[in-house]
Amino acid sequence: MARSWANEGMNAGGPGIGVVVVWRHHVGIITGQTPDGQWIVHSGNDGGAVRTRARSLARAIAFRRV
């Protein structure tokens, strides 16, 4: 189900604030960036809760603008 987001909207070409980031089994919205350059992502079902935290985007499969 999460992977279907890889085709929504338009290709963002990479991370940015407001961009939907898609992993194989997870989706989130990038809401900011830490002073050291990590991206802050707001997502649900993250450890059983809705959380906003810095996450690695290394395994992301798509960045979409919707």
mmCIF file as gemmi writes it, N, C-alpha and C atoms, coordinates in Angstrom:
data_model
loop_
_atom_site.group_PDB
_atom_site.id
_atom_site.type_symbol
_atom_site.label_atom_id
_atom_site.label_alt_id
_atom_site.label_comp_id
_atom_site.label_asym_id
_atom_site.label_entity_id
_atom_site.label_seq_id
_atom_site.pdbx_PDB_ins_code
_atom_site.Cartn_x
_atom_site.Cartn_y
_atom_site.Cartn_z
_atom_site.occupancy
_atom_site.B_iso_or_equiv
_atom_site.pdbx_formal_charge
_atom_site.auth_seq_id
_atom_site.auth_asym_id
_atom_site.pdbx_PDB_model_num
ATOM 1 N N . MET Axp A 1 ? 0.818 -1.19 0 1 0 ? 1 A 1
ATOM 2 C CA . MET Axp A 1 ? 0 0 0 1 0 ? 1 A 1
ATOM 3 C C . MET Axp A 1 ? 0.868 1.263 0 1 0 ? 1 A 1
ATOM 4 N N . ALA Axp A 2 ? 1.874 1.31 0.854 1 0 ? 2 A 1
ATOM 5 C CA . ALA Axp A 2 ? 2.734 2.49 0.911 1 0 ? 2 A 1
ATOM 6 C C . ALA Axp A 2 ? 3.395 2.746 -0.438 1 0 ? 2 A 1
ATOM 7 N N . ARG Axp A 3 ? 3.806 1.688 -1.098 1 0 ? 3 A 1
ATOM 8 C CA . ARG Axp A 3 ? 4.511 1.826 -2.367 1 0 ? 3 A 1
ATOM 9 C C . ARG Axp A 3 ? 3.669 2.509 -3.44 1 0 ? 3 A 1
ATOM 10 N N . SER Axp A 4 ? 2.338 2.439 -3.34 1 0 ? 4 A 1
ATOM 11 C CA . SER Axp A 4 ? 1.479 3.093 -4.333 1 0 ? 4 A 1
ATOM 12 C C . SER Axp A 4 ? 1.667 4.612 -4.326 1 0 ? 4 A 1
ATOM 13 N N . TRP Axp A 5 ? 2.15 5.176 -3.22 1 0 ? 5 A 1
ATOM 14 C CA . TRP Axp A 5 ? 2.425 6.615 -3.154 1 0 ? 5 A 1
ATOM 15 C C . TRP Axp A 5 ? 3.562 7.01 -4.094 1 0 ? 5 A 1
ATOM 16 N N . ALA Axp A 6 ? 4.358 6.071 -4.536 1 0 ? 6 A 1
ATOM 17 C CA . ALA Axp A 6 ? 5.482 6.377 -5.42 1 0 ? 6 A 1
ATOM 18 C C . ALA Axp A 6 ? 5.023 6.901 -6.773 1 0 ? 6 A 1
ATOM 19 N N . ASN Axp A 7 ? 3.735 6.769 -7.084 1 0 ? 7 A 1
ATOM 20 C CA . ASN Axp A 7 ? 3.197 7.238 -8.362 1 0 ? 7 A 1
ATOM 21 C C . ASN Axp A 7 ? 2.227 8.4 -8.216 1 0 ? 7 A 1
ATOM 22 N N . GLU Axp A 8 ? 1.995 8.871 -6.999 1 0 ? 8 A 1
ATOM 23 C CA . GLU Axp A 8 ? 1.054 9.976 -6.778 1 0 ? 8 A 1
ATOM 24 C C . GLU Axp A 8 ? 1.712 11.313 -7.096 1 0 ? 8 A 1
ATOM 25 N N . GLY Axp A 9 ? 0.908 12.274 -7.529 1 0 ? 9 A 1
ATOM 26 C CA . GLY Axp A 9 ? 1.417 13.626 -7.754 1 0 ? 9 A 1
ATOM 27 C C . GLY Axp A 9 ? 2.534 13.671 -8.777 1 0 ? 9 A 1
ATOM 28 N N . MET Axp A 10 ? 3.515 14.529 -8.483 1 0 ? 10 A 1
ATOM 29 C CA . MET Axp A 10 ? 4.639 14.733 -9.397 1 0 ? 10 A 1
ATOM 30 C C . MET Axp A 10 ? 5.948 14.365 -8.71 1 0 ? 10 A 1
ATOM 31 N N . ASN Axp A 11 ? 6.912 13.927 -9.482 1 0 ? 11 A 1
ATOM 32 C CA . ASN Axp A 11 ? 8.234 13.611 -8.955 1 0 ? 11 A 1
ATOM 33 C C . ASN Axp A 11 ? 8.863 14.878 -8.392 1 0 ? 11 A 1
ATOM 34 N N . ALA Axp A 12 ? 9.28 14.855 -7.13 1 0 ? 12 A 1
ATOM 35 C CA . ALA Axp A 12 ? 9.91 16.015 -6.503 1 0 ? 12 A 1
ATOM 36 C C . ALA Axp A 12 ? 11.41 16.057 -6.791 1 0 ? 12 A 1
ATOM 37 N N . GLY Axp A 13 ? 11.969 14.967 -7.286 1 0 ? 13 A 1
ATOM 38 C CA . GLY Axp A 13 ? 13.382 14.943 -7.625 1 0 ? 13 A 1
ATOM 39 C C . GLY Axp A 13 ? 14.32 14.793 -6.439 1 0 ? 13 A 1
ATOM 40 N N . GLY Axp A 14 ? 13.779 14.793 -5.242 1 0 ? 14 A 1
ATOM 41 C CA . GLY Axp A 14 ? 14.597 14.658 -4.039 1 0 ? 14 A 1
ATOM 42 C C . GLY Axp A 14 ? 13.858 15.228 -2.849 1 0 ? 14 A 1
ATOM 43 N N . PRO Axp A 15 ? 14.466 15.183 -1.679 1 0 ? 15 A 1
ATOM 44 C CA . PRO Axp A 15 ? 13.788 15.639 -0.469 1 0 ? 15 A 1
ATOM 45 C C . PRO Axp A 15 ? 13.641 17.15 -0.411 1 0 ? 15 A 1
ATOM 46 N N . GLY Axp A 16 ? 12.628 17.593 0.324 1 0 ? 16 A 1
ATOM 47 C CA . GLY Axp A 16 ? 12.38 19.006 0.568 1 0 ? 16 A 1
ATOM 48 C C . GLY Axp A 16 ? 11.18 19.143 1.486 1 0 ? 16 A 1
ATOM 49 N N . ILE Axp A 17 ? 11.042 20.277 2.111 1 0 ? 17 A 1
ATOM 50 C CA . ILE Axp A 17 ? 9.92 20.494 3.02 1 0 ? 17 A 1
ATOM 51 C C . ILE Axp A 17 ? 8.612 20.426 2.234 1 0 ? 17 A 1
ATOM 52 N N . GLY Axp A 18 ? 7.658 19.654 2.756 1 0 ? 18 A 1
ATOM 53 C CA . GLY Axp A 18 ? 6.368 19.463 2.105 1 0 ? 18 A 1
ATOM 54 C C . GLY Axp A 18 ? 6.318 18.292 1.145 1 0 ? 18 A 1
ATOM 55 N N . VAL Axp A 19 ? 7.439 17.652 0.925 1 0 ? 19 A 1
ATOM 56 C CA . VAL Axp A 19 ? 7.52 16.516 -0.002 1 0 ? 19 A 1
ATOM 57 C C . VAL Axp A 19 ? 7.121 15.231 0.724 1 0 ? 19 A 1
ATOM 58 N N . VAL Axp A 20 ? 6.364 14.389 0.033 1 0 ? 20 A 1
ATOM 59 C CA . VAL Axp A 20 ? 6.018 13.065 0.55 1 0 ? 20 A 1
ATOM 60 C C . VAL Axp A 20 ? 7.187 12.137 0.24 1 0 ? 20 A 1
ATOM 61 N N . VAL Axp A 21 ? 7.703 11.494 1.274 1 0 ? 21 A 1
ATOM 62 C CA . VAL Axp A 21 ? 8.801 10.538 1.096 1 0 ? 21 A 1
ATOM 63 C C . VAL Axp A 21 ? 8.227 9.131 1.223 1 0 ? 21 A 1
ATOM 64 N N . VAL Axp A 22 ? 8.617 8.264 0.29 1 0 ? 22 A 1
ATOM 65 C CA . VAL Axp A 22 ? 8.07 6.911 0.225 1 0 ? 22 A 1
ATOM 66 C C . VAL Axp A 22 ? 9.196 5.905 0.414 1 0 ? 22 A 1
ATOM 67 N N . TRP Axp A 23 ? 9.001 5.011 1.356 1 0 ? 23 A 1
ATOM 68 C CA . TRP Axp A 23 ? 9.863 3.852 1.533 1 0 ? 23 A 1
ATOM 69 C C . TRP Axp A 23 ? 9.066 2.637 1.08 1 0 ? 23 A 1
ATOM 70 N N . ARG Axp A 24 ? 9.666 1.485 1.061 1 0 ? 24 A 1
ATOM 71 C CA . ARG Axp A 24 ? 8.987 0.271 0.596 1 0 ? 24 A 1
ATOM 72 C C . ARG Axp A 24 ? 7.697 -0.003 1.367 1 0 ? 24 A 1
ATOM 73 N N . HIS Axp A 25 ? 7.702 0.196 2.692 1 0 ? 25 A 1
ATOM 74 C CA . HIS Axp A 25 ? 6.523 -0.102 3.514 1 0 ? 25 A 1
ATOM 75 C C . HIS Axp A 25 ? 6.107 1.069 4.392 1 0 ? 25 A 1
ATOM 76 N N . HIS Axp A 26 ? 6.506 2.291 4.032 1 0 ? 26 A 1
ATOM 77 C CA . HIS Axp A 26 ? 6.212 3.429 4.903 1 0 ? 26 A 1
ATOM 78 C C . HIS Axp A 26 ? 6.153 4.705 4.075 1 0 ? 26 A 1
ATOM 79 N N . VAL Axp A 27 ? 5.352 5.672 4.545 1 0 ? 27 A 1
ATOM 80 C CA . VAL Axp A 27 ? 5.206 6.966 3.88 1 0 ? 27 A 1
ATOM 81 C C . VAL Axp A 27 ? 5.207 8.048 4.946 1 0 ? 27 A 1
ATOM 82 N N . GLY Axp A 28 ? 5.796 9.188 4.645 1 0 ? 28 A 1
ATOM 83 C CA . GLY Axp A 28 ? 5.768 10.32 5.564 1 0 ? 28 A 1
ATOM 84 C C . GLY Axp A 28 ? 5.86 11.627 4.8 1 0 ? 28 A 1
ATOM 85 N N . ILE Axp A 29 ? 5.673 12.72 5.514 1 0 ? 29 A 1
ATOM 86 C CA . ILE Axp A 29 ? 5.783 14.055 4.929 1 0 ? 29 A 1
ATOM 87 C C . ILE Axp A 29 ? 6.975 14.748 5.577 1 0 ? 29 A 1
ATOM 88 N N . ILE Axp A 30 ? 7.856 15.287 4.765 1 0 ? 30 A 1
ATOM 89 C CA . ILE Axp A 30 ? 9.016 16.003 5.283 1 0 ? 30 A 1
ATOM 90 C C . ILE Axp A 30 ? 8.545 17.363 5.787 1 0 ? 30 A 1
ATOM 91 N N . THR Axp A 31 ? 8.816 17.639 7.067 1 0 ? 31 A 1
ATOM 92 C CA . THR Axp A 31 ? 8.331 18.873 7.691 1 0 ? 31 A 1
ATOM 93 C C . THR Axp A 31 ? 9.444 19.843 8.047 1 0 ? 31 A 1
ATOM 94 N N . GLY Axp A 32 ? 10.685 19.426 7.932 1 0 ? 32 A 1
ATOM 95 C CA . GLY Axp A 32 ? 11.782 20.324 8.281 1 0 ? 32 A 1
ATOM 96 C C . GLY Axp A 32 ? 13.121 19.642 8.134 1 0 ? 32 A 1
ATOM 97 N N . GLN Axp A 33 ? 14.144 20.363 8.598 1 0 ? 33 A 1
ATOM 98 C CA . GLN Axp A 33 ? 15.499 19.838 8.53 1 0 ? 33 A 1
ATOM 99 C C . GLN Axp A 33 ? 16.243 20.276 9.789 1 0 ? 33 A 1
ATOM 100 N N . THR Axp A 34 ? 17.023 19.378 10.352 1 0 ? 34 A 1
ATOM 101 C CA . THR Axp A 34 ? 17.795 19.697 11.55 1 0 ? 34 A 1
ATOM 102 C C . THR Axp A 34 ? 19.006 20.552 11.166 1 0 ? 34 A 1
ATOM 103 N N . PRO Axp A 35 ? 19.616 21.227 12.141 1 0 ? 35 A 1
ATOM 104 C CA . PRO Axp A 35 ? 20.806 22.033 11.836 1 0 ? 35 A 1
ATOM 105 C C . PRO Axp A 35 ? 21.945 21.233 11.202 1 0 ? 35 A 1
ATOM 106 N N . ASP Axp A 36 ? 22.003 19.929 11.485 1 0 ? 36 A 1
ATOM 107 C CA . ASP Axp A 36 ? 23.067 19.115 10.883 1 0 ? 36 A 1
ATOM 108 C C . ASP Axp A 36 ? 22.652 18.443 9.576 1 0 ? 36 A 1
ATOM 109 N N . GLY Axp A 37 ? 21.481 18.824 9.035 1 0 ? 37 A 1
ATOM 110 C CA . GLY Axp A 37 ? 21.087 18.368 7.707 1 0 ? 37 A 1
ATOM 111 C C . GLY Axp A 37 ? 20.178 17.166 7.623 1 0 ? 37 A 1
ATOM 112 N N . GLN Axp A 38 ? 19.792 16.577 8.751 1 0 ? 38 A 1
ATOM 113 C CA . GLN Axp A 38 ? 18.859 15.45 8.707 1 0 ? 38 A 1
ATOM 114 C C . GLN Axp A 38 ? 17.452 15.971 8.409 1 0 ? 38 A 1
ATOM 115 N N . TRP Axp A 39 ? 16.681 15.187 7.681 1 0 ? 39 A 1
ATOM 116 C CA . TRP Axp A 39 ? 15.311 15.566 7.36 1 0 ? 39 A 1
ATOM 117 C C . TRP Axp A 39 ? 14.366 15.116 8.464 1 0 ? 39 A 1
ATOM 118 N N . ILE Axp A 40 ? 13.421 15.97 8.824 1 0 ? 40 A 1
ATOM 119 C CA . ILE Axp A 40 ? 12.417 15.664 9.838 1 0 ? 40 A 1
ATOM 120 C C . ILE Axp A 40 ? 11.16 15.212 9.114 1 0 ? 40 A 1
ATOM 121 N N . VAL Axp A 41 ? 10.645 14.048 9.515 1 0 ? 41 A 1
ATOM 122 C CA . VAL Axp A 41 ? 9.514 13.421 8.829 1 0 ? 41 A 1
ATOM 123 C C . VAL Axp A 41 ? 8.37 13.201 9.812 1 0 ? 41 A 1
ATOM 124 N N . HIS Axp A 42 ? 7.154 13.563 9.387 1 0 ? 42 A 1
ATOM 125 C CA . HIS Axp A 42 ? 5.924 13.323 10.149 1 0 ? 42 A 1
ATOM 126 C C . HIS Axp A 42 ? 5.243 12.121 9.504 1 0 ? 42 A 1
ATOM 127 N N . SER Axp A 43 ? 4.991 11.076 10.314 1 0 ? 43 A 1
ATOM 128 C CA . SER Axp A 43 ? 4.376 9.878 9.745 1 0 ? 43 A 1
ATOM 129 C C . SER Axp A 43 ? 3.578 9.129 10.792 1 0 ? 43 A 1
ATOM 130 N N . GLY Axp A 44 ? 2.636 8.345 10.318 1 0 ? 44 A 1
ATOM 131 C CA . GLY Axp A 44 ? 1.814 7.516 11.188 1 0 ? 44 A 1
ATOM 132 C C . GLY Axp A 44 ? 2.333 6.094 11.223 1 0 ? 44 A 1
ATOM 133 N N . ASN Axp A 45 ? 1.857 5.341 12.182 1 0 ? 45 A 1
ATOM 134 C CA . ASN Axp A 45 ? 2.256 3.947 12.362 1 0 ? 45 A 1
ATOM 135 C C . ASN Axp A 45 ? 3.776 3.806 12.417 1 0 ? 45 A 1
ATOM 136 N N . ASP Axp A 46 ? 4.393 4.745 13.084 1 0 ? 46 A 1
ATOM 137 C CA . ASP Axp A 46 ? 5.844 4.745 13.279 1 0 ? 46 A 1
ATOM 138 C C . ASP Axp A 46 ? 6.097 4.262 14.702 1 0 ? 46 A 1
ATOM 139 N N . GLY Axp A 47 ? 6.349 2.985 14.851 1 0 ? 47 A 1
ATOM 140 C CA . GLY Axp A 47 ? 6.468 2.411 16.186 1 0 ? 47 A 1
ATOM 141 C C . GLY Axp A 47 ? 5.135 2.393 16.906 1 0 ? 47 A 1
ATOM 142 N N . GLY Axp A 48 ? 4.043 2.276 16.136 1 0 ? 48 A 1
ATOM 143 C CA . GLY Axp A 48 ? 2.702 2.221 16.711 1 0 ? 48 A 1
ATOM 144 C C . GLY Axp A 48 ? 2.118 3.569 17.067 1 0 ? 48 A 1
ATOM 145 N N . ALA Axp A 49 ? 2.731 4.654 16.598 1 0 ? 49 A 1
ATOM 146 C CA . ALA Axp A 49 ? 2.246 5.997 16.933 1 0 ? 49 A 1
ATOM 147 C C . ALA Axp A 49 ? 2.475 6.948 15.761 1 0 ? 49 A 1
ATOM 148 N N . VAL Axp A 50 ? 1.828 8.114 15.839 1 0 ? 50 A 1
ATOM 149 C CA . VAL Axp A 50 ? 2.11 9.201 14.904 1 0 ? 50 A 1
ATOM 150 C C . VAL Axp A 50 ? 3.269 9.982 15.511 1 0 ? 50 A 1
ATOM 151 N N . ARG Axp A 51 ? 4.35 10.13 14.746 1 0 ? 51 A 1
ATOM 152 C CA . ARG Axp A 51 ? 5.525 10.818 15.279 1 0 ? 51 A 1
ATOM 153 C C . ARG Axp A 51 ? 6.136 11.75 14.246 1 0 ? 51 A 1
ATOM 154 N N . THR Axp A 52 ? 6.834 12.74 14.763 1 0 ? 52 A 1
ATOM 155 C CA . THR Axp A 52 ? 7.641 13.627 13.942 1 0 ? 52 A 1
ATOM 156 C C . THR Axp A 52 ? 9.061 13.515 14.473 1 0 ? 52 A 1
ATOM 157 N N . ARG Axp A 53 ? 9.97 13.066 13.598 1 0 ? 53 A 1
ATOM 158 C CA . ARG Axp A 53 ? 11.349 12.859 14.046 1 0 ? 53 A 1
ATOM 159 C C . ARG Axp A 53 ? 12.287 12.852 12.849 1 0 ? 53 A 1
ATOM 160 N N . ALA Axp A 54 ? 13.572 13.021 13.132 1 0 ? 54 A 1
ATOM 161 C CA . ALA Axp A 54 ? 14.584 12.923 12.081 1 0 ? 54 A 1
ATOM 162 C C . ALA Axp A 54 ? 14.664 11.469 11.632 1 0 ? 54 A 1
ATOM 163 N N . ARG Axp A 55 ? 14.675 11.272 10.32 1 0 ? 55 A 1
ATOM 164 C CA . ARG Axp A 55 ? 14.746 9.912 9.764 1 0 ? 55 A 1
ATOM 165 C C . ARG Axp A 55 ? 15.744 9.885 8.619 1 0 ? 55 A 1
ATOM 166 N N . SER Axp A 56 ? 16.38 8.757 8.455 1 0 ? 56 A 1
ATOM 167 C CA . SER Axp A 56 ? 17.262 8.571 7.309 1 0 ? 56 A 1
ATOM 168 C C . SER Axp A 56 ? 16.413 8.389 6.051 1 0 ? 56 A 1
ATOM 169 N N . LEU Axp A 57 ? 16.814 9.045 4.988 1 0 ? 57 A 1
ATOM 170 C CA . LEU Axp A 57 ? 16.119 8.896 3.706 1 0 ? 57 A 1
ATOM 171 C C . LEU Axp A 57 ? 16.897 7.983 2.762 1 0 ? 57 A 1
ATOM 172 N N . ALA Axp A 58 ? 17.926 7.337 3.279 1 0 ? 58 A 1
ATOM 173 C CA . ALA Axp A 58 ? 18.815 6.515 2.451 1 0 ? 58 A 1
ATOM 174 C C . ALA Axp A 58 ? 18.081 5.409 1.697 1 0 ? 58 A 1
ATOM 175 N N . ARG Axp A 59 ? 17.041 4.852 2.276 1 0 ? 59 A 1
ATOM 176 C CA . ARG Axp A 59 ? 16.333 3.743 1.62 1 0 ? 59 A 1
ATOM 177 C C . ARG Axp A 59 ? 15.016 4.189 0.977 1 0 ? 59 A 1
ATOM 178 N N . ALA Axp A 60 ? 14.798 5.486 0.877 1 0 ? 60 A 1
ATOM 179 C CA . ALA Axp A 60 ? 13.578 5.994 0.246 1 0 ? 60 A 1
ATOM 180 C C . ALA Axp A 60 ? 13.554 5.591 -1.223 1 0 ? 60 A 1
ATOM 181 N N . ILE Axp A 61 ? 12.349 5.28 -1.717 1 0 ? 61 A 1
ATOM 182 C CA . ILE Axp A 61 ? 12.222 4.878 -3.123 1 0 ? 61 A 1
ATOM 183 C C . ILE Axp A 61 ? 11.613 5.973 -3.983 1 0 ? 61 A 1
ATOM 184 N N . ALA Axp A 62 ? 11.023 7.019 -3.353 1 0 ? 62 A 1
ATOM 185 C CA . ALA Axp A 62 ? 10.427 8.103 -4.137 1 0 ? 62 A 1
ATOM 186 C C . ALA Axp A 62 ? 10.237 9.337 -3.267 1 0 ? 62 A 1
ATOM 187 N N . PHE Axp A 63 ? 10.241 10.488 -3.933 1 0 ? 63 A 1
ATOM 188 C CA . PHE Axp A 63 ? 9.924 11.774 -3.32 1 0 ? 63 A 1
ATOM 189 C C . PHE Axp A 63 ? 8.875 12.426 -4.211 1 0 ? 63 A 1
ATOM 190 N N . ARG Axp A 64 ? 7.694 12.687 -3.658 1 0 ? 64 A 1
ATOM 191 C CA . ARG Axp A 64 ? 6.566 13.142 -4.477 1 0 ? 64 A 1
ATOM 192 C C . ARG Axp A 64 ? 5.978 14.449 -3.959 1 0 ? 64 A 1
ATOM 193 N N . ARG Axp A 65 ? 5.552 15.304 -4.866 1 0 ? 65 A 1
ATOM 194 C CA . ARG Axp A 65 ? 4.777 16.509 -4.529 1 0 ? 65 A 1
ATOM 195 C C . ARG Axp A 65 ? 3.333 16.223 -4.908 1 0 ? 65 A 1
ATOM 196 N N . VAL Axp A 66 ? 2.442 16.386 -3.946 1 0 ? 66 A 1
ATOM 197 C CA . VAL Axp A 66 ? 1.018 16.129 -4.209 1 0 ? 66 A 1
ATOM 198 C C . VAL Axp A 66 ? 0.193 17.366 -3.925 1 0 ? 66 A 1
